[in-house]
Amino acid sequence: MVVLPNPSVGAATDLLKAVTFYASFDSTVGGDFGGGDLTLSTRSNHKTEKGAFVFEKGFPQKAFRVVPGKGISGGALEAVDVLPDNGRIFFPAKGNIGYKKGGWNGTLSVWISHDPDTQLKTGFCDPVQITQKGAGNGAIWFDYNDAKPNRNLRMGTFPAIGEGKAAIQESREAFSPMVWVDKPGFKVGDWHHVALVWRNFDTGKNDASAALYLDGKRTGEIKKDYPISMEWDLDKAGIYIAVNYIGLMDELALFNRALSEEEVGVLRSQPALLSSLKRK
């Protein structure tokens, strides 16, 4: 592992100032810092009404727990099972993400440790998915697909579907706002840093871009002179985590600007950099 120099006090301060949400998972399955609700809720399919959801405060403690001392820094969130009825846990997006109509930038940073080829129980898995309506309708995410025997890791930044318009298909051949990483090779016991960086979302102009970083290295970029707008109602949008995920997760953070490649490298080389934001 390449270790970068310690960041200067000024660089570290700039990163801390840009944080809109942070979860250390050192002592609780919840957030430490943010401008919105820091507690988790659960969304599940309604048992009788097709297309409807049931929302409940809290999370199933049999499926999610903190494991002290097992994280990249301190404790970690451990996801041990898949929820029934397409269940998934989320933090409310309102107050915890820098979304702004008329244009905004942002960054997602998280550490994960697992083997997607041996531990996952479902066809698809989203370690993080930020959306109101769904993965293909105004969403920022990274996932694993159902490729066998080796799953692919993918980043997606799918714009909201306008009235009367068809959804964009997930594709390598035709344009699709995605980055594909074939056979990432993740194994149990190894920690990997994932960062998604986006610029000029919701401007209405053909100037949007997004990049995926794995372990501090830019792996791919979405830049097709295409407008990408989330068009969220923040009262209904969520930061969904560990969707069908089995493994460890740590140091989840969102920033109100697009971090530079150097700053992403600092987060990767200094996993405890944001720990001063932990709850006292």
TATATA-V217523 format. One record per run of one state. SS is the DSSP state (~ for helix, > for strand, _ for the rest). FROM is the first residue (numbers start at 1). LEN is the number of residues. If there is no record, write none. Layout:
ss,from,len
SS,FROM,LEN
SS,FROM,LEN
//
This chain:
ss,from,len
_,1,8
~,9,10
>,19,5
_,24,9
>,33,2
_,35,6
>,41,5
_,46,7
>,53,5
_,58,6
>,64,4
_,68,8
>,76,4
_,80,8
>,88,5
_,93,11
>,104,10
_,114,11
>,125,7
_,132,7
>,139,6
_,145,8
>,153,6
_,159,19
>,178,4
_,182,10
>,192,10
_,202,7
>,209,6
_,215,2
>,217,6
_,223,15
>,238,6
_,244,3
>,247,9
_,256,5
~,261,9
_,270,5
~,275,3
_,278,3
//
